[in-house]
Structure formats: structure tokens, C-alpha cells
Amino acid sequence: MEAKFILLHPKDNVLVCCQQAGAGEIVTIDKEKIVLMQAMELGHKAARQTLSKGDKIMKYGVPIGSALHDINPGEHVHLHNMRSDYIPPHTRE
């Protein structure tokens, strides 16, 4: 069975969805079990660990944005709870 999520870099605090996944599914990465809080679409991100408001979102080993509020492990990480460090939000509608 192919993994539904991948860790792109060891420094990342998010996992990337490779296949649709449902809320409540358990993802195991590096022997770490994470319960998905919401259903996830291909290419979207789930928090690998607890993130506090203002924490940098790390993907590919580099910061891609900042948490707008606290984010729990397994929670969907997207424009509703993170701010891009590179693209103004009004261009992403």
C-alpha cells in the first residue's frame, strides 16, 4: 500500500498528502502516529506537530509561511490558518 502522506524534509513540520485521506485516519511517519483532524486533498498539508501562532511553517526544509493561530497535529494547514511568506493572500482567491 502506497503512503498517503510524505515528509519532504526532516526539518518539515508539515506532511504532504499524496492521496485523498479522511478525517480520523492515522498517518505514520518515522514511527510517529498522527490522527487527521479533517479530510485532506492531494497536495494539501497536515501539521506534523503542534504549531503555535507565529511559528514558521516548514516545507522542503525551508519556511513557506507563518501560523496565524495555534495548529494541532493532524490539522489541515492551508490559507485559513497560515500566511504565506511569499504570496499576498489576495492573489490566492
BELBEL-V220737 format. One record per residue. N is the residue number from 1. SS is DSSP state (hx for helix, st for strand, lp for the rest). PHI is phi as a letter, one per 20 degrees, with the letter a starting at -180 (* if undefined). NEAR is the number of other ideal C-beta (glycine too) atoms within 12 Angstrom. Layout:
n & ss & phi & near
N & SS & PHI & NEAR
N & SS & PHI & NEAR
This chain:
n & ss & phi & near
1 & lp & * & 6
2 & lp & f & 8
3 & lp & f & 17
4 & lp & e & 26
5 & st & c & 34
6 & st & c & 25
7 & lp & d & 29
8 & lp & f & 23
9 & lp & b & 18
10 & lp & g & 12
11 & lp & e & 18
12 & lp & f & 29
13 & lp & d & 38
14 & st & c & 44
15 & st & d & 38
16 & st & d & 34
17 & st & f & 30
18 & lp & d & 23
19 & lp & b & 20
20 & lp & g & 17
21 & st & c & 31
22 & lp & e & 18
23 & lp & g & 17
24 & lp & n & 14
25 & lp & f & 24
26 & st & d & 19
27 & st & d & 34
28 & st & d & 20
29 & st & c & 27
30 & lp & l & 16
31 & lp & m & 8
32 & st & e & 19
33 & st & d & 15
34 & st & c & 31
35 & st & e & 20
36 & lp & f & 32
37 & lp & e & 23
38 & lp & c & 26
39 & lp & f & 20
40 & st & c & 32
41 & lp & e & 19
42 & lp & g & 15
43 & lp & n & 21
44 & lp & e & 29
45 & st & d & 42
46 & st & c & 44
47 & st & f & 40
48 & lp & e & 36
49 & lp & b & 27
50 & lp & f & 18
51 & st & d & 31
52 & lp & e & 18
53 & lp & g & 16
54 & lp & n & 16
55 & lp & f & 26
56 & st & f & 25
57 & st & e & 39
58 & st & d & 30
59 & st & b & 31
60 & lp & m & 18
61 & lp & n & 16
62 & st & c & 17
63 & st & f & 24
64 & st & d & 29
65 & st & r & 31
66 & st & c & 23
67 & st & f & 33
68 & lp & e & 21
69 & lp & b & 19
70 & lp & f & 18
71 & st & c & 33
72 & lp & e & 22
73 & lp & g & 25
74 & lp & n & 35
75 & lp & e & 33
76 & st & f & 28
77 & st & d & 44
78 & lp & b & 29
79 & lp & f & 22
80 & lp & f & 18
81 & lp & c & 29
82 & st & b & 36
83 & st & d & 26
84 & st & f & 23
85 & lp & e & 17
86 & lp & c & 16
87 & lp & c & 14
88 & lp & g & 12
89 & hx & f & 16
90 & hx & f & 9
91 & hx & e & 9
92 & hx & d & 14
93 & lp & e & 7
